Each structure stands twice: as structure tokens, then as C-alpha cells.
Amino acid sequence: MKKNIYSILRGKFLISDDSFKNWRIIIFVSVLAVVMIASSHSADKKVHDIARLTNEVKELRSAFVDGRSKLMRLKMESTIINKVVDKGIEISEIPPKKIKVKSQSE
């Protein structure tokens, strides 16, 4: 048992006659480790991208709601009346009438 551990620590399994088998396994395991690390980095990058996009969507939604509320306030009749009073325009007391245009072919 002591000899086996000592031979592994010295690396005799890498230089023995049937070491080609061992080298293939070591290279295979190394390639799998590199693939696993690359996959992990890719997954982490995607998680960070998703978090960034989620924050951006929240900010854009907030800006949209803010803009919509400002537009609603600007479209209110009282706001329009206050803005046009400064220019000397008043509200008409006579309600508007529809103008019907008859075509000449009739």
C-alpha cells in the first residue's frame, strides 16, 4: 500500500510501459474540466445579463409610467385652461356645432 502511494506521488504511472492509457484518461479528464469551466463561465455571464436586462426593463417601465402620468396631467381640461388664459383665450360659452358638407354629385 505504501509503495503504491509512493509510486503515484513520484509519477511512475506516467512513465511506465502502459502509460499511454493513463495519458489518454488524464487528457480526457482535463478536457472535460476545461469544458465544465467554460460552461460555468457562460452560465454566469447569462445570469448577469439577465439581471442587467431586468433592471433596465424596470427603469424603462418606470419612465413610461412617469411619462404617461405627465401626459395625463397635461391633457386635463383645467391644465389646458390655465395655459391658454395667459394668452387671452377663453372658454367658449356656445357649444360647438357639426358642419356637414354635401358633395356636389348629390
A tleap script that builds the chain and sets N, CA, C and O, in Angstrom:
source leaprc.protein.ff14SB
mol = sequence {
  NMET LYS LYS ASN ILE TYR SER ILE LEU ARG
  GLY LYS PHE LEU ILE SER ASP ASP SER PHE
  LYS ASN TRP ARG ILE ILE ILE PHE VAL SER
  VAL LEU ALA VAL VAL MET ILE ALA SER SER
  HIE SER ALA ASP LYS LYS VAL HIE ASP ILE
  ALA ARG LEU THR ASN GLU VAL LYS GLU LEU
  ARG SER ALA PHE VAL ASP GLY ARG SER LYS
  LEU MET ARG LEU LYS MET GLU SER THR ILE
  ILE ASN LYS VAL VAL ASP LYS GLY ILE GLU
  ILE SER GLU ILE PRO PRO LYS LYS ILE LYS
  VAL LYS SER GLN SER CGLU
}
set mol.1.N position { 0.837 -1.196 0.000 }
set mol.1.CA position { 0.000 0.000 0.000 }
set mol.1.C position { 0.873 1.247 0.000 }
set mol.1.O position { 0.615 2.199 -0.736 }
set mol.2.N position { 1.920 1.230 0.843 }
set mol.2.CA position { 2.812 2.373 0.923 }
set mol.2.C position { 3.553 2.568 -0.390 }
set mol.2.O position { 3.792 3.701 -0.809 }
set mol.3.N position { 3.920 1.462 -1.046 }
set mol.3.CA position { 4.639 1.539 -2.315 }
set mol.3.C position { 3.738 2.123 -3.410 }
set mol.3.O position { 4.207 2.892 -4.250 }
set mol.4.N position { 2.443 1.762 -3.405 }
set mol.4.CA position { 1.524 2.280 -4.417 }
set mol.4.C position { 1.361 3.790 -4.297 }
set mol.4.O position { 1.398 4.503 -5.300 }
set mol.5.N position { 1.186 4.263 -3.106 }
set mol.5.CA position { 1.024 5.706 -2.885 }
set mol.5.C position { 2.314 6.438 -3.260 }
set mol.5.O position { 2.277 7.509 -3.867 }
set mol.6.N position { 3.442 5.855 -2.896 }
set mol.6.CA position { 4.726 6.476 -3.210 }
set mol.6.C position { 4.960 6.513 -4.722 }
set mol.6.O position { 5.494 7.490 -5.247 }
set mol.7.N position { 4.562 5.449 -5.416 }
set mol.7.CA position { 4.751 5.430 -6.877 }
set mol.7.C position { 3.825 6.428 -7.568 }
set mol.7.O position { 4.200 7.008 -8.587 }
set mol.8.N position { 2.631 6.634 -7.034 }
set mol.8.CA position { 1.715 7.633 -7.598 }
set mol.8.C position { 2.273 9.037 -7.383 }
set mol.8.O position { 2.226 9.874 -8.284 }
set mol.9.N position { 2.803 9.293 -6.183 }
set mol.9.CA position { 3.365 10.615 -5.895 }
set mol.9.C position { 4.595 10.900 -6.753 }
set mol.9.O position { 4.821 12.047 -7.138 }
set mol.10.N position { 5.365 9.913 -7.048 }
set mol.10.CA position { 6.560 10.104 -7.884 }
set mol.10.C position { 6.201 10.200 -9.355 }
set mol.10.O position { 6.996 10.698 -10.153 }
set mol.11.N position { 5.008 9.726 -9.730 }
set mol.11.CA position { 4.573 9.830 -11.113 }
set mol.11.C position { 5.020 8.668 -11.980 }
set mol.11.O position { 5.150 8.826 -13.194 }
set mol.12.N position { 5.258 7.515 -11.393 }
set mol.12.CA position { 5.694 6.363 -12.178 }
set mol.12.C position { 4.608 5.894 -13.147 }
set mol.12.O position { 4.919 5.314 -14.187 }
set mol.13.N position { 3.351 6.138 -12.820 }
set mol.13.CA position { 2.275 5.702 -13.713 }
set mol.13.C position { 2.268 6.495 -15.020 }
set mol.13.O position { 1.622 6.091 -15.987 }
set mol.14.N position { 2.980 7.615 -15.053 }
set mol.14.CA position { 3.044 8.427 -16.264 }
set mol.14.C position { 4.191 8.033 -17.193 }
set mol.14.O position { 4.176 8.366 -18.378 }
set mol.15.N position { 5.181 7.326 -16.656 }
set mol.15.CA position { 6.333 6.973 -17.485 }
set mol.15.C position { 6.507 5.472 -17.651 }
set mol.15.O position { 7.494 5.029 -18.240 }
set mol.16.N position { 5.579 4.691 -17.151 }
set mol.16.CA position { 5.709 3.233 -17.285 }
set mol.16.C position { 5.376 2.803 -18.717 }
set mol.16.O position { 5.036 3.640 -19.553 }
set mol.17.N position { 5.472 1.513 -18.997 }
set mol.17.CA position { 5.265 0.991 -20.348 }
set mol.17.C position { 3.832 1.181 -20.839 }
set mol.17.O position { 3.620 1.498 -22.010 }
set mol.18.N position { 2.872 0.996 -19.983 }
set mol.18.CA position { 1.467 1.153 -20.391 }
set mol.18.C position { 0.913 2.518 -19.978 }
set mol.18.O position { -0.256 2.643 -19.612 }
set mol.19.N position { 1.759 3.520 -20.043 }
set mol.19.CA position { 1.342 4.859 -19.618 }
set mol.19.C position { 0.441 5.545 -20.643 }
set mol.19.O position { -0.226 6.525 -20.313 }
set mol.20.N position { 0.411 5.041 -21.898 }
set mol.20.CA position { -0.436 5.672 -22.920 }
set mol.20.C position { -1.893 5.682 -22.480 }
set mol.20.O position { -2.594 6.667 -22.716 }
set mol.21.N position { -2.368 4.612 -21.846 }
set mol.21.CA position { -3.736 4.544 -21.304 }
set mol.21.C position { -3.959 5.653 -20.277 }
set mol.21.O position { -4.975 6.347 -20.294 }
set mol.22.N position { -2.991 5.798 -19.392 }
set mol.22.CA position { -3.123 6.796 -18.331 }
set mol.22.C position { -3.124 8.215 -18.907 }
set mol.22.O position { -3.883 9.067 -18.447 }
set mol.23.N position { -2.287 8.472 -19.901 }
set mol.23.CA position { -2.232 9.791 -20.513 }
set mol.23.C position { -3.552 10.124 -21.207 }
set mol.23.O position { -4.022 11.260 -21.139 }
set mol.24.N position { -4.152 9.133 -21.877 }
set mol.24.CA position { -5.443 9.383 -22.535 }
set mol.24.C position { -6.499 9.773 -21.514 }
set mol.24.O position { -7.270 10.706 -21.741 }
set mol.25.N position { -6.539 9.077 -20.409 }
set mol.25.CA position { -7.542 9.387 -19.374 }
set mol.25.C position { -7.275 10.775 -18.778 }
set mol.25.O position { -8.207 11.549 -18.561 }
set mol.26.N position { -6.017 11.079 -18.519 }
set mol.26.CA position { -5.672 12.378 -17.935 }
set mol.26.C position { -6.056 13.502 -18.897 }
set mol.26.O position { -6.623 14.510 -18.475 }
set mol.27.N position { -5.755 13.338 -20.176 }
set mol.27.CA position { -6.103 14.361 -21.168 }
set mol.27.C position { -7.623 14.488 -21.293 }
set mol.27.O position { -8.149 15.597 -21.395 }
set mol.28.N position { -8.328 13.351 -21.284 }
set mol.28.CA position { -9.789 13.374 -21.360 }
set mol.28.C position { -10.389 14.109 -20.169 }
set mol.28.O position { -11.280 14.942 -20.334 }
set mol.29.N position { -9.909 13.808 -18.984 }
set mol.29.CA position { -10.420 14.471 -17.771 }
set mol.29.C position { -10.082 15.962 -17.807 }
set mol.29.O position { -10.886 16.788 -17.376 }
set mol.30.N position { -8.900 16.312 -18.316 }
set mol.30.CA position { -8.516 17.726 -18.408 }
set mol.30.C position { -9.430 18.472 -19.372 }
set mol.30.O position { -9.866 19.587 -19.085 }
set mol.31.N position { -9.721 17.852 -20.525 }
set mol.31.CA position { -10.617 18.488 -21.492 }
set mol.31.C position { -12.009 18.659 -20.892 }
set mol.31.O position { -12.637 19.703 -21.065 }
set mol.32.N position { -12.488 17.646 -20.195 }
set mol.32.CA position { -13.802 17.764 -19.542 }
set mol.32.C position { -13.808 18.884 -18.507 }
set mol.32.O position { -14.796 19.607 -18.381 }
set mol.33.N position { -12.714 19.032 -17.770 }
set mol.33.CA position { -12.636 20.112 -16.772 }
set mol.33.C position { -12.679 21.474 -17.456 }
set mol.33.O position { -13.349 22.388 -16.974 }
set mol.34.N position { -11.973 21.618 -18.574 }
set mol.34.CA position { -11.976 22.901 -19.298 }
set mol.34.C position { -13.368 23.198 -19.837 }
set mol.34.O position { -13.834 24.334 -19.757 }
set mol.35.N position { -14.038 22.185 -20.386 }
set mol.35.CA position { -15.401 22.378 -20.896 }
set mol.35.C position { -16.345 22.777 -19.764 }
set mol.35.O position { -17.187 23.659 -19.931 }
set mol.36.N position { -16.200 22.124 -18.613 }
set mol.36.CA position { -17.056 22.439 -17.471 }
set mol.36.C position { -16.829 23.873 -16.987 }
set mol.36.O position { -17.785 24.579 -16.666 }
set mol.37.N position { -15.577 24.300 -16.934 }
set mol.37.CA position { -15.268 25.666 -16.503 }
set mol.37.C position { -15.825 26.683 -17.493 }
set mol.37.O position { -16.390 27.701 -17.092 }
set mol.38.N position { -15.662 26.406 -18.795 }
set mol.38.CA position { -16.193 27.320 -19.819 }
set mol.38.C position { -17.714 27.405 -19.739 }
set mol.38.O position { -18.289 28.485 -19.876 }
set mol.39.N position { -18.353 26.274 -19.519 }
set mol.39.CA position { -19.817 26.255 -19.396 }
set mol.39.C position { -20.270 27.048 -18.176 }
set mol.39.O position { -21.262 27.775 -18.232 }
set mol.40.N position { -19.548 26.907 -17.089 }
set mol.40.CA position { -19.884 27.646 -15.866 }
set mol.40.C position { -19.751 29.151 -16.082 }
set mol.40.O position { -20.606 29.923 -15.649 }
set mol.41.N position { -18.669 29.567 -16.758 }
set mol.41.CA position { -18.491 30.998 -17.035 }
set mol.41.C position { -19.595 31.515 -17.955 }
set mol.41.O position { -20.098 32.623 -17.769 }
set mol.42.N position { -19.964 30.716 -18.934 }
set mol.42.CA position { -21.037 31.122 -19.847 }
set mol.42.C position { -22.359 31.281 -19.098 }
set mol.42.O position { -23.100 32.236 -19.332 }
set mol.43.N position { -22.650 30.345 -18.200 }
set mol.43.CA position { -23.892 30.430 -17.429 }
set mol.43.C position { -23.879 31.656 -16.519 }
set mol.43.O position { -24.894 32.341 -16.393 }
set mol.44.N position { -22.749 31.937 -15.890 }
set mol.44.CA position { -22.648 33.121 -15.029 }
set mol.44.C position { -22.847 34.403 -15.830 }
set mol.44.O position { -23.508 35.335 -15.370 }
set mol.45.N position { -22.272 34.445 -17.029 }
set mol.45.CA position { -22.430 35.625 -17.880 }
set mol.45.C position { -23.897 35.831 -18.240 }
set mol.45.O position { -24.390 36.959 -18.237 }
set mol.46.N position { -24.593 34.737 -18.550 }
set mol.46.CA position { -26.011 34.850 -18.885 }
set mol.46.C position { -26.826 35.328 -17.686 }
set mol.46.O position { -27.751 36.125 -17.843 }
set mol.47.N position { -26.493 34.852 -16.504 }
set mol.47.CA position { -27.208 35.292 -15.295 }
set mol.47.C position { -27.008 36.791 -15.081 }
set mol.47.O position { -27.955 37.503 -14.744 }
set mol.48.N position { -25.778 37.273 -15.275 }
set mol.48.CA position { -25.521 38.709 -15.113 }
set mol.48.C position { -26.250 39.521 -16.187 }
set mol.48.O position { -26.778 40.596 -15.903 }
set mol.49.N position { -26.278 39.009 -17.410 }
set mol.49.CA position { -27.009 39.710 -18.478 }
set mol.49.C position { -28.499 39.785 -18.164 }
set mol.49.O position { -29.128 40.822 -18.376 }
set mol.50.N position { -29.065 38.691 -17.662 }
set mol.50.CA position { -30.492 38.677 -17.315 }
set mol.50.C position { -30.778 39.684 -16.202 }
set mol.50.O position { -31.776 40.404 -16.255 }
set mol.51.N position { -29.911 39.733 -15.205 }
set mol.51.CA position { -30.107 40.688 -14.104 }
set mol.51.C position { -30.027 42.127 -14.609 }
set mol.51.O position { -30.819 42.976 -14.203 }
set mol.52.N position { -29.059 42.400 -15.504 }
set mol.52.CA position { -28.909 43.747 -16.049 }
set mol.52.C position { -30.132 44.132 -16.882 }
set mol.52.O position { -30.636 45.250 -16.777 }
set mol.53.N position { -30.602 43.201 -17.705 }
set mol.53.CA position { -31.775 43.493 -18.539 }
set mol.53.C position { -33.032 43.665 -17.690 }
set mol.53.O position { -33.889 44.486 -18.017 }
set mol.54.N position { -33.148 42.910 -16.617 }
set mol.54.CA position { -34.302 43.061 -15.719 }
set mol.54.C position { -34.316 44.451 -15.093 }
set mol.54.O position { -35.365 45.087 -14.997 }
set mol.55.N position { -33.150 44.915 -14.670 }
set mol.55.CA position { -33.068 46.270 -14.103 }
set mol.55.C position { -33.395 47.320 -15.154 }
set mol.55.O position { -34.060 48.314 -14.862 }
set mol.56.N position { -32.927 47.099 -16.377 }
set mol.56.CA position { -33.209 48.050 -17.447 }
set mol.56.C position { -34.704 48.092 -17.770 }
set mol.56.O position { -35.254 49.163 -18.027 }
set mol.57.N position { -35.357 46.933 -17.756 }
set mol.57.CA position { -36.802 46.889 -18.002 }
set mol.57.C position { -37.542 47.629 -16.900 }
set mol.57.O position { -38.496 48.356 -17.177 }
set mol.58.N position { -37.118 47.455 -15.656 }
set mol.58.CA position { -37.765 48.166 -14.551 }
set mol.58.C position { -37.619 49.675 -14.703 }
set mol.58.O position { -38.567 50.427 -14.474 }
set mol.59.N position { -36.412 50.114 -15.095 }
set mol.59.CA position { -36.194 51.552 -15.283 }
set mol.59.C position { -37.045 52.090 -16.430 }
set mol.59.O position { -37.640 53.161 -16.312 }
set mol.60.N position { -37.105 51.355 -17.536 }
set mol.60.CA position { -37.899 51.811 -18.679 }
set mol.60.C position { -39.386 51.821 -18.358 }
set mol.60.O position { -40.107 52.724 -18.784 }
set mol.61.N position { -39.853 50.822 -17.611 }
set mol.61.CA position { -41.260 50.799 -17.219 }
set mol.61.C position { -41.578 51.982 -16.317 }
set mol.61.O position { -42.637 52.598 -16.438 }
set mol.62.N position { -40.653 52.297 -15.410 }
set mol.62.CA position { -40.854 53.441 -14.520 }
set mol.62.C position { -40.901 54.740 -15.325 }
set mol.62.O position { -41.738 55.604 -15.064 }
set mol.63.N position { -40.002 54.877 -16.302 }
set mol.63.CA position { -40.006 56.081 -17.137 }
set mol.63.C position { -41.294 56.171 -17.953 }
set mol.63.O position { -41.843 57.258 -18.131 }
set mol.64.N position { -41.775 55.033 -18.447 }
set mol.64.CA position { -43.028 55.017 -19.207 }
set mol.64.C position { -44.199 55.457 -18.345 }
set mol.64.O position { -45.009 56.280 -18.771 }
set mol.65.N position { -44.295 54.917 -17.135 }
set mol.65.CA position { -45.403 55.277 -16.238 }
set mol.65.C position { -45.308 56.754 -15.866 }
set mol.65.O position { -46.325 57.444 -15.798 }
set mol.66.N position { -44.102 57.239 -15.628 }
set mol.66.CA position { -43.922 58.654 -15.294 }
set mol.66.C position { -44.340 59.541 -16.462 }
set mol.66.O position { -45.033 60.540 -16.264 }
set mol.67.N position { -43.927 59.186 -17.671 }
set mol.67.CA position { -44.311 59.957 -18.854 }
set mol.67.C position { -45.802 59.930 -19.101 }
set mol.67.O position { -46.393 60.942 -19.476 }
set mol.68.N position { -46.417 58.766 -18.891 }
set mol.68.CA position { -47.862 58.652 -19.089 }
set mol.68.C position { -48.622 59.506 -18.076 }
set mol.68.O position { -49.621 60.137 -18.422 }
set mol.69.N position { -48.156 59.529 -16.832 }
set mol.69.CA position { -48.854 60.349 -15.828 }
set mol.69.C position { -48.687 61.839 -16.137 }
set mol.69.O position { -49.614 62.623 -15.931 }
set mol.70.N position { -47.498 62.235 -16.635 }
set mol.70.CA position { -47.323 63.652 -17.018 }
set mol.70.C position { -48.237 64.011 -18.177 }
set mol.70.O position { -48.824 65.093 -18.196 }
set mol.71.N position { -48.360 63.114 -19.137 }
set mol.71.CA position { -49.250 63.362 -20.276 }
set mol.71.C position { -50.697 63.481 -19.818 }
set mol.71.O position { -51.430 64.341 -20.305 }
set mol.72.N position { -51.113 62.634 -18.895 }
set mol.72.CA position { -52.491 62.705 -18.387 }
set mol.72.C position { -52.741 64.051 -17.708 }
set mol.72.O position { -53.811 64.639 -17.865 }
set mol.73.N position { -51.752 64.537 -16.953 }
set mol.73.CA position { -51.906 65.829 -16.303 }
set mol.73.C position { -51.962 66.958 -17.326 }
set mol.73.O position { -52.723 67.910 -17.155 }
set mol.74.N position { -51.155 66.860 -18.398 }
set mol.74.CA position { -51.160 67.901 -19.421 }
set mol.74.C position { -52.461 67.912 -20.217 }
set mol.74.O position { -52.890 68.967 -20.684 }
set mol.75.N position { -53.087 66.761 -20.376 }
set mol.75.CA position { -54.311 66.677 -21.163 }
set mol.75.C position { -55.560 67.082 -20.377 }
set mol.75.O position { -56.639 67.218 -20.952 }
set mol.76.N position { -55.416 67.271 -19.083 }
set mol.76.CA position { -56.587 67.647 -18.277 }
set mol.76.C position { -57.086 69.026 -18.698 }
set mol.76.O position { -56.300 69.915 -19.026 }
set mol.77.N position { -58.403 69.183 -18.682 }
set mol.77.CA position { -59.009 70.429 -19.136 }
set mol.77.C position { -58.558 71.617 -18.293 }
set mol.77.O position { -58.333 72.705 -18.824 }
set mol.78.N position { -58.426 71.418 -17.004 }
set mol.78.CA position { -58.030 72.530 -16.129 }
set mol.78.C position { -56.610 72.998 -16.456 }
set mol.78.O position { -56.332 74.196 -16.402 }
set mol.79.N position { -55.719 72.078 -16.790 }
set mol.79.CA position { -54.355 72.469 -17.151 }
set mol.79.C position { -54.343 73.251 -18.455 }
set mol.79.O position { -53.625 74.242 -18.586 }
set mol.80.N position { -55.132 72.804 -19.408 }
set mol.80.CA position { -55.194 73.494 -20.699 }
set mol.80.C position { -55.787 74.890 -20.518 }
set mol.80.O position { -55.302 75.857 -21.105 }
set mol.81.N position { -56.833 74.990 -19.707 }
set mol.81.CA position { -57.454 76.300 -19.461 }
set mol.81.C position { -56.444 77.251 -18.824 }
set mol.81.O position { -56.355 78.413 -19.222 }
set mol.82.N position { -55.682 76.773 -17.842 }
set mol.82.CA position { -54.692 77.646 -17.186 }
set mol.82.C position { -53.621 78.111 -18.162 }
set mol.82.O position { -53.133 79.236 -18.049 }
set mol.83.N position { -53.249 77.271 -19.115 }
set mol.83.CA position { -52.199 77.660 -20.058 }
set mol.83.C position { -52.703 78.636 -21.115 }
set mol.83.O position { -51.961 79.525 -21.534 }
set mol.84.N position { -53.939 78.488 -21.549 }
set mol.84.CA position { -54.431 79.386 -22.602 }
set mol.84.C position { -54.967 80.702 -22.046 }
set mol.84.O position { -55.098 81.663 -22.803 }
set mol.85.N position { -55.281 80.782 -20.760 }
set mol.85.CA position { -55.746 82.046 -20.170 }
set mol.85.C position { -54.640 83.080 -20.265 }
set mol.85.O position { -54.922 84.258 -20.481 }
set mol.86.N position { -53.395 82.672 -20.109 }
set mol.86.CA position { -52.278 83.619 -20.213 }
set mol.86.C position { -52.211 84.256 -21.598 }
set mol.86.O position { -51.753 85.389 -21.747 }
set mol.87.N position { -52.667 83.524 -22.604 }
set mol.87.CA position { -52.623 84.038 -23.978 }
set mol.87.C position { -53.888 84.803 -24.345 }
set mol.87.O position { -53.999 85.307 -25.463 }
set mol.88.N position { -54.824 84.897 -23.442 }
set mol.88.CA position { -56.034 85.670 -23.682 }
set mol.88.C position { -57.146 84.858 -24.335 }
set mol.88.O position { -58.120 85.438 -24.815 }
set mol.89.N position { -57.031 83.560 -24.365 }
set mol.89.CA position { -58.073 82.724 -24.960 }
set mol.89.C position { -58.991 82.247 -23.834 }
set mol.89.O position { -58.533 81.791 -22.787 }
set mol.90.N position { -60.289 82.364 -24.074 }
set mol.90.CA position { -61.260 81.954 -23.061 }
set mol.90.C position { -62.084 80.790 -23.559 }
set mol.90.O position { -62.091 80.472 -24.749 }
set mol.91.N position { -62.780 80.156 -22.625 }
set mol.91.CA position { -63.638 79.031 -22.987 }
set mol.91.C position { -64.891 79.571 -23.661 }
set mol.91.O position { -65.467 80.568 -23.226 }
set mol.92.N position { -65.298 78.907 -24.716 }
set mol.92.CA position { -66.488 79.338 -25.444 }
set mol.92.C position { -67.731 78.963 -24.651 }
set mol.92.O position { -67.834 77.870 -24.094 }
set mol.93.N position { -68.680 79.909 -24.616 }
set mol.93.CA position { -69.949 79.657 -23.939 }
set mol.93.C position { -70.902 78.897 -24.854 }
set mol.93.O position { -71.824 78.234 -24.381 }
set mol.94.N position { -70.685 78.992 -26.147 }
set mol.94.CA position { -71.550 78.329 -27.132 }
set mol.94.C position { -70.916 76.982 -27.469 }
set mol.94.O position { -69.741 76.917 -27.830 }
set mol.95.N position { -71.679 75.930 -27.353 }
set mol.95.CA position { -71.105 74.627 -27.673 }
set mol.95.C position { -70.793 74.503 -29.164 }
set mol.95.O position { -71.432 75.177 -29.973 }
set mol.96.N position { -69.865 73.692 -29.539 }
set mol.96.CA position { -69.516 73.560 -30.950 }
set mol.96.C position { -70.622 72.870 -31.748 }
set mol.96.O position { -71.392 72.078 -31.204 }
set mol.97.N position { -70.692 73.181 -33.047 }
set mol.97.CA position { -71.688 72.572 -33.923 }
set mol.97.C position { -70.970 71.785 -35.005 }
set mol.97.O position { -69.847 72.111 -35.389 }
set mol.98.N position { -71.631 70.745 -35.491 }
set mol.98.CA position { -71.085 69.956 -36.590 }
set mol.98.C position { -71.360 70.654 -37.884 }
set mol.98.O position { -72.449 71.186 -38.099 }
set mol.99.N position { -70.381 70.655 -38.742 }
set mol.99.CA position { -70.565 71.225 -40.078 }
set mol.99.C position { -70.642 70.061 -41.041 }
set mol.99.O position { -69.721 69.251 -41.138 }
set mol.100.N position { -71.757 69.989 -41.754 }
set mol.100.CA position { -71.942 68.916 -42.748 }
set mol.100.C position { -71.720 69.501 -44.126 }
set mol.100.O position { -72.314 70.518 -44.485 }
set mol.101.N position { -70.874 68.863 -44.882 }
set mol.101.CA position { -70.592 69.314 -46.236 }
set mol.101.C position { -71.224 68.310 -47.192 }
set mol.101.O position { -70.974 67.106 -47.126 }
set mol.102.N position { -72.065 68.860 -48.098 }
set mol.102.CA position { -72.669 67.996 -49.089 }
set mol.102.C position { -71.813 68.040 -50.340 }
set mol.102.O position { -71.381 69.112 -50.763 }
set mol.103.N position { -71.574 66.921 -50.911 }
set mol.103.CA position { -70.777 66.891 -52.142 }
set mol.103.C position { -71.609 67.370 -53.310 }
set mol.103.O position { -72.837 67.321 -53.251 }
set mol.104.N position { -70.981 67.825 -54.350 }
set mol.104.CA position { -71.701 68.383 -55.496 }
set mol.104.C position { -72.385 67.301 -56.316 }
set mol.104.O position { -73.312 67.605 -57.067 }
set mol.105.N position { -71.966 66.063 -56.200 }
set mol.105.CA position { -72.565 64.991 -57.010 }
set mol.105.C position { -73.953 64.624 -56.491 }
set mol.105.O position { -74.709 63.988 -57.226 }
set mol.106.N position { -74.315 64.979 -55.307 }
set mol.106.CA position { -75.643 64.638 -54.769 }
set mol.106.C position { -76.695 65.592 -55.158 }
set mol.106.O position { -77.853 65.424 -54.776 }
savepdb mol mol.pdb
quit
